Amino acid sequence: MVTILPLIVLPIFQLTPTRVPFLWIFFGYAWAAPLATPSAILLAIALQGGAACLLAWLLLEQMRRAKVMTSSS
């Protein structure tokens, strides 16, 4: 259970709107590395990559909507 917890917590921290999300990732890996197996760490990296892609997509959608709203008014 301890090795699964970083896999759940790290993507959630990455999705929160903080100014320093990379610090959360760094401290998360520093905490998870001695406890997790290499495959679990790779899975955490993959989950974070997915979370980063989702965050980038949401940001692009917000920018697109803002552009549409400003051009229509």
N, C-alpha and C positions, 0 to 999 in steps of 0.2 A: 504493500500500500504506500509505503514511503517513496518508492521509486516512481509510482504513478502520479503522485501529487504534483511534482514539477511540470509534468506534461499537461496538467489541467490548469495550473496557476499561471504559468508563463505566457501562454497565448492571451489569457484574460488581462494580464498586466499590459501586454503589448497593445491591446485594443482600447485601454483607458486613455483618455486625452491628457496625458502628462507631458511636461516639457522635456523630461529625461527618460524616455522609454528604454533607451539602451542601457541605462544603469540598472533597471529592473532585470534586463536580460543577463547582464554581466553577473549581478549578485545571484540570480537564479541559477546560472550555470556553476558558479562557485559553490553553491549549496548542493546542487544536484550531482556534480561530477563524482564525488567520492561515493555516492549512494547508488547511482544508477549504472546499469550495464551499458556498454557502448551502443547497443541497438536502441535502448530507451533514449539515450542522448540524441541519436540520429532521428528518432521519431519526434522528439521535442523540436529539433531544428526544422524538420519538415512541417510540423504544426505551426511553428512561428512563421515559416515562409508563407504558408497558406493564410495566416492571420494578417501578415504584411500585405499580401496581394489583395485581400478583402478590404483592408483599410485604404489602400491606394485606390481601389475601384470606387469605394464610397466617397473618397475625397474628389475624384474626378467627376462623379455624378453630381456632387454638391456644386462644384465649379460650373458644370454644364447647366444646371438648373439656375444658378445665379446669373449666368450669362443670358439665358433665355428670358429670365424675368426682367433684367435691365434693358434688353433690346426691345421687349414688347411694350414697355411703358414709355 
